[in-house]
């Protein structure tokens, strides 16, 4: 039986990567075709945010090299260096013990990438680009300090260079696959739905609720959404906007958003913590709004659409344009156009028949993202790389 090993920081978050990996690794293990190993290095006994099959072999290396330490000055850099070396040593020892045929990591941290690339044994090295190619440098726009921006740019360039050394690079959209310019080494496999509600109540009564989901971070553009809401609330004061997100973006992002809401007397906007029961929140809402500056895919879009919600989304790189059919399953808005975003929200509020029509179409449009369909692509991928490498 072929062995697949997966490396990530931890499975404590309620973000998209954790949702998708929990489901996919479980399905791979349950298929009986593979022996699946999940390796984390910063879980420290915390429970998983999402259930994972008992058939997935789990190992936590319990290192802390990306965590903020209590040291200051030079000592914090020494501590980080020591922890990073320890992580790499423990990880390589773990790989030697498991002897996997394929090792996969996500593109979140340079040390992870370098640790996988430096494996000496004959394995297929795979990286999943959940951040998206556009994220590497567009995320730098939030940094005002020139020195810090140049330093981060240098790290991002090194990260992309390291990713380009992998045997296979997985991206979430065809548009992004082309942008890498690495031919068949880059493979497009979309994210899949964690769940597809088979039965939804026929609801023609508006809830007067709009939903958005994602980390409280610069990428998600909630500052732009709240700016648009200032226009919307003047016309539709009986509607409310509900945002659900985790606090693992930049320090202070959530507080800054709440401060803008309070200072500008913006009402009916609610910033909720992340929830494991997000599908129930979709079903309580009338439509979904994605205000991201950039995305690699947009898992929240297909989740919302599976619940019969039409969506409004900035047509940012790379996901929304690949998922949303403008005018049929939702509305695509030019990137960062706050005025157009506000107009589109008002249109969706004011045209209930269109809202219902788009929502029904959206349910059908996301059928190709159901687990059984996407898993067949993954099985084909593993068979092809294992055969090509004669493993």
N, C-alpha and C positions, 0 to 999 in steps of 0.2 A: 504494500500500500504506500502511495506517495505521501510524503510529509510536507506540509505547508506551515511556515512560521510567520507570525505577524508581530511587528514591533510597534509600540506606541507609548506615549508618556503615561497615560492612565485612562481608566474607563469610568471616571467619577463625574465627568461633565454630562450635561443633557443636550449637547450640541449635535449637529448632523453626523459628523464622523463617528461618534460613539453609537448613535442610533443605527447607522448603516452597518458598521462593523459587527455590532452585537447580533444583528439578524443574519448577515452574510456568513460570518464564521460559524454560527450555529447550523445554518443550512448546509454548509460545506461538510461539517462534521457529521451531521445526521444523514447525509447522502450515502455514507459508507464507502465513498471513493477515496477519501483522504484522511490522514491523521493530522489534525489541526492543533497548532500550538499558538497561544496568545502570550506574548512576553511584554510586560510593562516594567517600568522602572521607578514609578512614583505613586503607586497605589497605597502602600502601607496599610493593608488590611481593610481599607474603606470598601463599602459595598459597591457593586457595579450599579450604574444608573439605570441600565436596562438588562433584562435577563439574558443569560448566555447558557447555551446547552452544556450539560454536564460532560458531554463527549468532547468538548474543547479542553485540551490540556492547558492549564494556566500556570504561569511562572511570573512572580514579581521580583525584580532584581533589587528593589528597595534602595535605589540611589537617589540623590536629590540635586543633580548638577544644574537643573534649570530652575530650581526653587530659590526664592530670595532667602539668603542666610542672615544670621544675626550679626555677622562681622561687619566691620567698617574699614574704609581705606584700603591699604594694600592687602590686608588679611582676607578681604572678601574675594579678591582675584585669586589669591593662593588657594583658598577653599574651593572656589569654582573649578580651578585647574585640577586639583586633586580629585574632586568628585567626578569630573569628566573622564579622567584617566581610569578611575575605578569603574565607572559605567562601561567603558569600552572593553576593559579586561573581563568583567563579569559577563558581558553580552557575548563576547567571542568564546568564552568557556562554555556558556550555555549552548551556543550553536554547535560546538564540538561534541557536546553530549547528545543533543537531539539528532544531529546529522540530517537536517531538512533538505529537500530537493529544491524548494523555492522559499526565498525570504523576502517579505514585503514590509515596507514602512511607509508612513505618510511624510509629506514634505514640510512638516512644521518646524523642525529644528535641524540645524546644520550638523550637530554632533551625531544625531540619529543617522543621517544620510552617510556621513563619513564612516560611521561604525559598520554599516552594512556594506558599503563599497570596499572596505578593507578586509572583508572576510576572505580567508585564504583558500578555503575548500571550494570544490566545484559545485556551486549552486547558481540557480537563476535568481538574479537580483532585480526586484521590482519596486518601483516607487509609485504611490498614488498621489496625484496632484489635486488635493481637495481645495487648496487655496486658489488655484487658477493662475495662469501666466500673468494676467493683468494685475494681480494683487501684489506682485513682488515689488513693483516700483510705484504704482499709484498710491499705495499705502504710505509712502514717504511724504506725501503732500501735507500730512497733518503735522509734520515735524518742523518747527520754526527755527530752531537752532541750526545754523549752517554746518557746524562741525559734526553734530549728531546725525544730521541728514546725510552727509558724505560718508560717515562711518557706516551707517545702516545700508546705504547704497552699495558700499563695498562688500558688506556681508551678503546682501541679496544677490550680487553678481557671482559671488563664490558659491552660493546656494544653487543657483541655476547651473553653473558649471559642473557642480557635483551631481546634480540630477541628470545632466546629459551623459554621464558615465554609466548609468544603469543599463541593464540589458533590455528592460521594458519600462516604459513610462505610461501610466494609465491616466487619461484625462476624461472629463465628464461630457464634453461636447465635441462634435466634429469640427466646429470653428476653431476651437483651441488646438485640436490635433494638428491642423494645417499650420498654425502659427509657430509651432515648435521647429518646423523645418528639419525633422529628423527621420522622415520617411516612415517605414513600418516599425521602427523601434517605439514609436508613440502609438498607443492603442486607445481608441475611443470606446469606453464602456460607461453608460449612464448610471447614475444612482438609481436605486429601486425604492419603491414604496415599502415602508415598514408595515403598513396595513392598508387595505382597501375595503372600506365599509361596504358590504354587499347590500345592505338594506338601510336606506335613509328615509325618515318620515317626510312625506310630501308637505312642505311648508310654504304657504303663500303669504304668510303674515311676516312683515318685516320685523326684525329684532332691533333695528336701528343701531347695530353694532358693526364696527369695522375692526379687523384684526391684522396684526403684523407680528412676526416671530423672528427672533435672532439675538445674537450677543449685543450687549450695549457697547458698541464699538464704532469707530469712524467708518469702517467699511459699510455698515448697515444703513448709514445715512438718515438716522432718526432725527437729527437736527433739521434736515431738509423736509422730512415728513411733518414735523411739528410746525415748521414755518408755513407749509402748505395748509395745515389745519387752521391756522389763524384766519385764512381766507374762507375755508369751509364753514367754520363755526358761525360766521356772520350770516350765512344763508340757511344753515341747518343746525340750529342750536339744540335740537332734540336728538341728535346723533352723537355717538361716543366712539372714541378710538382706543383700542386696547392693545398694548404692546407687551409681549411676553419674551423675556430674555435673561440670559445668565450674565453675571458680572465679571466675566473673564476677558473683557476687552481691555483697553487702556485704563489705568487707574484714574478714577474721577469721571469717566464718561457718563455713568448713570447720574451722578450728582450734578453734573453740568446740565444734562437734559432736564432734570427736575427743577433746577434753578431757573432755567429759561421759562419753563411752564409757570412757575410761581411768579417771577418778576413781570412777565408779560400778560398775566391774568388770563392764561389760556385754560379753558375749562373743558371738561369731558374728555380729557386725555389721561389714561391710567397706565402707569409703568409697573407691570407685574413681574414677579420673579419667574424664572423658568419653571416649567411643569412637565412631569412625565405623562400627563393626561392631556396632551395638546389637542388630540382629535376631538375631545368633547368641547374644547374652546372653539375649534373651527366650526363645529355644528351649531354653536350658539350665535354665529356671526352671519352677516349678509354678504360680505365680500372681503377679499384679501388685498393688502397693499404692500408691495415690495419697493423700498426706497433706496436700495443698495447702490453704492458708487461703483462696485465691481463684484462679480461672483464667478465661481467656477462652474456652477450648475444652478442651484436654487431648489434644494430638496423641499423647502417649505412651500414652494409653488405647487409641486405635484401633490403634496399632502393636502393642501387646501382644496385643490381642484378635485381630488378624489372624494372630498366631502361635499361636492356640488357647489363650490364657491367660484364665481368668476374672479379674476385677478386684475389688478392694475400694477404695472411694474415699469420702472425705468429700464429702457432697452440697453442695459449696460453689458459690458463684456463679462462672461460669455454666455451665461445661461438663459435669461428670459426670452431672447429672440428664438432660441431653439425649442422652447416649451410652449410659449403663448402665441396663439394665432390671433393677431390683432383684429378686433371686431367680431371674432367668432367665439373665443373662450375668455377674452378679456381685452384689456387696452394696454398697448405699449406706448410709453411716454419717452420723448427724447431725453437722454441722460442729463440729470441735474437740472432739468427745467421745472422749477418749483411751481411756477404759474400754471403750466400745462398739467402738472400733477394735481393741483387744486381743482382745476376745471374738470379733469377726468373723474375725480372723486365725486364732485357735485353731479356730474352726468350720471354716474352709476347710482347715486342716491335718488335722483329724480326720475329715473327710467326703470321702474320695477320689472316691467315685462322683459326688457332687454337683459336685466340682471338675471332673471330666472332662465331665460334662453341660453345665455352664455354659461351659466352654472351647469345646466344639463349637458351642454356640449363639452364642458371641461371634464366632467365625469368620464365621458367616453374617450376623450383625447389622451388621458393618462393610462389607459389600459396597457399600452406597451411597456409601462414601467412597473407592472406587477411583478412580484418576486419570481414566479416561475419562469417568466419570459427573460428577465435579466440574468437569472441564475444559469440558464442554458448558455448564455454568452460567456459567463465566467467558466463554466465547465469546458467549453470549446477552447477558451484562452489557455487554460492550464494544460489541456491535452496537447495543444499546438506547441507551447514552449518546452514542454517536457520531451516531446518527440524531436523537436528541432535540435535540442541539446543532448539527445540520446541518453536521457536520464531515466 
